[in-house]
Amino acid sequence: MSDQPQRSRERKTYETFHPPKRLLLGPGPSPVEERVLEAMSAPVLGHLDPLFLQCMDDIQEMLRYVFETNNKVTVPISATGSAGMEAALVNIIEPGDQIVVCIHGVFGERMLDIIERAGGKPVIVRAEWGQAIERRNIEAAFDSSKPRALAIVHAETSTGVLQDLSGLADLAHSKNALLVVDAVTSLGGHPVGVDRSGIDVCYSGTQKCLGAPPGLAPITFSERALERIRGRKSKVQSWYLDMIMVEKYWGSDRTYHHTAPILMNYALREALRIVCDEGLEPRWQRHESNHRALVAGIEAMGLQMNVGKPHRLWSLNAVRVPEGIDDARVRARLLNDSNIEIGGGLGPLKGKIWRIGLMGSGSSRENVLLVLEALQKALNAEGFSCASGIEAAEAVS
């Protein structure tokens, strides 16, 4: 060892961080309304304070409305949407369980990874990225196995595909399997209908159509799913995400489990108030109308959508990058010249699509026109001559 004395690390000072106010029209996070941000500046209460417990009750009641369910266990996991996915799967999977998992994008792949880590035996059903899963392939997977669950992504954020869930609950339940649905990019922007669709476990994230910052994962469990969890032969793989313990904190027992992120729950409560004030049906109609306006504008510009009309998400729109155009350069122009963020493609769609999010308060006709104008300018600057899409978008009612 050196005889030289150890020098203490030099102390640095840092400037206050002042982020610009971007127009977030990517795959998430979505724009957050001022009243939601203001809720996060309220005084912090203790996580077992009677007033905060009332806040928790309000959140659960409003989440049941948004999920369209009467499920008792409907709570926000204190972590992001990916933790919601993990909570949904690790609670119902025991080592050796066969699980039919549908993969047509990044988040189906992530489901597969979690299933394998939990000791499950995946039975994989695939579709090309940008395509929906075909029902006959799911049926074939059930015929070739004895699955304990069917896991599927309702709104595939990486591709812009909306998956039809019709009849999947009947198929799963006929085989004594649970239906697990990822609604991260659909909840609050598309009909999900947990009870109506027979979904047993459904999870989402706060930063998409619900219009809150990222950080919580709303999740709901049917009584059928809870019976499966309570009848486990082995402990849930994750202590933190064990819903039997989490349920006791959010339920009438109020048993201490973890220190909830107080301010994030304030934000979620306020964002849910906004959803309830608007109403689910009008909110869905707004998301659909603005999606159709964007598509009309995109096509008027001579561009193409990457997903066929029957399977397009309203909340996340995948637009093909024209031949010879650098995807990243166009996105950089949008950010630097117009202060607008959109997303690029992932996996096999990297460099091939732009992902334009119209979620929550970000789904507005004004934002549709802004992004169409900015995209036209950016493409023209990159040498791709295209017409304006404004008139076509404005013509959509």
N, C-alpha and C positions, 0 to 999 in steps of 0.2 A: 504493500500500500504506500501511496505517496505521503511524504511528511508534510506536504503543503496543506494548510487548513482548508476545509471545505468552504467554498464561497457560497453564500446564500444566494438564492435566485433573485434576480433583479425584479423589484416590484414595478409593475406597470399601471398606468391609469388608462381608462377607456372612456370614450365619448358616449353619450346617451344614444341609444339606437332609435332612429326615426325612420321607420319603413314607409315607403310611399303607399298611397292608396291605389292599388291596382284594380282593374276590372277583371275579376276572376271568372273566366269563361273556359276553364279547362276541366279536367275530370275530377276536380276537387282539390282543395276546399272550395266551396261556393261562396258568393258574397254574404256577409253577415250584416244584418240591419243594425242601425245605431242603437235601437232600444235593447237589442240583445247584448251588444258591447257594454251598454250602460249598466245592465244587470250584473255584469262581471265586476263592476267597480263598487258594488254594494259591500257593506261590512261583512267580514267573515264571521260565521257562527261556528260553534262546535258541531261536530258531526252527529252528536246525540242531543243537541239542543232541541227542546220541544218545537220551536219555530222551524228549524231545519227539517225535523221529522214531518211536519205538515207540508213543507216544500216537497219532500220525497213522495208523500201521498198524492199530491197534485200531479207530479210527474208520472207516477204510475197510472193514474186515472186517464190522463191525456194520452199516454202511450197506448193504452188499450183502445182509445178512439182511433188513433192513427193506424195501428195494426189491424183494426177491425176485429177485435177479439174480446172475449170475456175471461181469458186466461188469468188466473190469480197471479201466477209468477210472470210478471211483465215488468222488467226493470232495465235500467241502464248499467251495463258493466263499466266499472271504473277503468277504462282503457279504450283504445281505438277499435275500429271496426274489425281489424284482424283478430283482436282478442275475442270479439263476438263470435267470429268463425271458430276459433279454437274452443271457446266455451261450449258452443253448440255441439261440437263433435266429441271432445274428450269426455263429456259427461255421459254420453249415450253409448260410447264404444268401449268394449272390453276386449282384451287380447284374444285374437282368433276370430272375432266377429267379421263376417263378410259384409261389406258395404258397397253398394252400387254408387259410383261417383261419376258424374257427367262432366266432361271437360271440353270446353270450346273457347278457352281463353286463360288468362293469367290466374284468375281466381278459382277456377276449377282445378288448375294445377296445384294451387296452394291448398285446397281441400285435400287433394291426394296426398300431399306431403304430411299434413297433420294426421290423416287417417293412418298412414304407415307409422308415424312416430308414436301413435297411441296403441300400436299393436294390432290394428285392424287389417283385414285382408281385402284390398280393393278389387272390385270388379268394374273395370273401366269401360265407359261408353264415351266415344270421342266424336266430335264433328270438327270440320275445318273452321279455323278462326274466321269469324264473320258470318258463320252459319248457325242456325239453331240445332239443338239436339233433336233427332227424329224419334218419335214415340215408339216405333217398331223396334228400334235398337235398344231402347230401355226395356221393353218387354222381353226381348231376347236375352238380355242380361239377367233378368229375373228368372227366366226359364232355365238358365244354365247354373243357377246358384241358389242359395238359401240366405238371402241378405237380411240383415237386421235393420238396415236403413237405406234410404235413397237420398243422396245429397246432390243438389243442383243449384246453379246460379240463375236467379230470376232475371237480373239485369247485369250483363257482363260488361263491366266498366272498360275493359281493355279493348273491346271490339264494337261496342254499341248495339249488341244484340239483346232483344227482349225475348225471353223464353216462355212459351206457352206452358202453363202449369195444369191445364185442364185434364182431369182424370188421373193425375199422378197420385193423388192421395188414395183414391180407390184401388189403384194398382198396388201401391205399397201396403195398404192396410189389409188387402186380401191375402198378403203373404206374411202378415204379422210384422211388417217393417214400418219404421217411422219415416216421415217425409221431412227433410231438413232443407230449408231454403235460404239462400243468400239474397237479401233485399237491400243491400247497402246503397245502391244507386237508384232504387225504385221507390222506397218507402217515402210517402209524402208527395210523390210526383206521378206515380202510376197506381192504379188499384192493385192491392196485394191481397186483401181479404183473407186473413189467416184462418178464421173460423169457416168462412164460406168455401175456401179452397182446401180445407182439411189439413192444413199445415201443422205439423207437430212441434217443430222448432224453427223459429225465424229470427234472423238477426239483421241489424243494419248499422249505420254509422251516423253521427250527428252532423257531419260536414258536407253532406250532399243536399238532397231535396228538403231536409228539415231546416237548413239554414242556420245552424249553430257552428261554432268552431270545432275542429277535430279534437277528440279526447274522450268521448264516451261511445258505448256500443249498445243501443237499445236491443233487447232480446226478449223473446216470449216463448214459454214452454206449455204445451197442452198437458192435460192430466195424464194422457197416455204416455207422454214422454217422461213426466215426473215419476210415474209408476216404474218405468224402466230404470230410471236413475236410482230410486229407492230400493229396487230389487237387485242392485249390483252385487256380484260376488267379490269384487275387488274395489279398492279405493279409486276414486277419480285420479287420473294421472297428475293433474294440477291442483295443488292446495288452494291457490289464489282464485281459481276459476271453478271450484267445486260449488255447484249451484245449491246443494243442500245447505251449505254454510252461508252462501250469499243470500239465499232466500230468507234465512232467519234474521239477517240484518235488515232487509227491506220489508219483512213481514211484521206481524204484531209483536213478536218477541223482542225485536230490536237488539239482538245479540251482537256484540261487537265483533266485527270481522276485519275491517280495515278503515282507515281514515279516508272518507270519501272526498273527492275533489270538489269542495264546496262551491267555488265560483263557476266551475263548469256545469254543475247542476243548476245553479241560478240561470245560466245562459240557456240550457236546454229547456228549463221551465218556460222562459220567456219566448223562445223559438216555438215551442209547442202551443203557447197561447196564440201566437200569430197564425199557426196552422188552424187551430180551432176557430179563431175569429173569421178566417176566410172560408172554412168548410172544405172537406175533402173533395167533394164533387167539383166545385168551382176551381179548386187548386189543380185537380187533374186536367180539367178543361183548359186552364191557362197553359199548363205545360204542353199539352197536345197542340194547341193553336200556335204557340210560338215555335214549336218544332216544325210544324207544317210551313210556317212562314220562312224559317231558315232554309228548309229543303227547297222551297220554291225559288228563293234567292240564289242558292248554290247552283241549282240547275240552270237558272237564267244566265249565270256567269260562265256556263259551259263546263262546270265541274260535275263530278259524280259522287253519289253516296256509296259507301262501301257495303251497306247492308240492304237486302231486299226489303221492299215496303212493308210486308206483313210482319217483319221481325225487328223493326227499328225502334230503338229506345227514343222516348221524347226528351229525356233528361241528358242523354249523352249521344252526340251526333258524330258519326265517323265519316269523314270526307276524304276521298282519294286524292293523294298528292299527284298533280299532273306530271306526266313523263318529262324528265329533264329538269325538274324543279327540286331544289334542295330544301327539304322539309324544315331543317333547323334554321336555315337562313330566313325563311319566311316567318317562322315563329319569333325569331329575334327581332325582325322588323316590327312585328305587331307589338312586341313588348317595349322596344326602344322608341318607336315613333308614335304609337297610339296608346301605350300603357295598358294593353290588353294581353292577358295570358290565355293561351290555348294549349292543349297537350299534343304530344307526338304519339306515334304508335309504339307498341311494345312487342317483344318476341319477334315472330315472323312478320309482323306488321310494322316493325320499326322502319321509319323513313318512307312508309307507304301511305299512311293516313294521318290526318289531323283529327284530334278529338275535341269537339266543341261542346262544352257543358252549358246547358240552360237549366239550372237547378235552383229551387227555392226562389228567393227574391231576384236571383240572376236571370230567371226565366221571364223576360219582359220584351215587348215589341221594340222598345228603345234599344236594348242590348243587341237584339237581332240585327237591327239596322246599323248599329255601330260596328259590329264585327264584320258584317258584309262589306261595308265601305272600307274598313281597314284592310281586310283581306284582298279586296280588289286592288288597292293602292300598292300593297306589298307584292302581289303577283306581277303587276305591271312593272314595278321597279326591278323585278327579277327577270324581266324579259318575256313574261307570259301575258299576252294581250287578252283581256277578257272584258266583257260588258258588265254593266252595273246590275246587281241583283236587287236593288232597293225597290224598284217599282213592282216587281213580281212578289216580293215579300209583303209590301204594303197592301196588295190586292187580296191577301189571304184574310178571311174574317175569323 
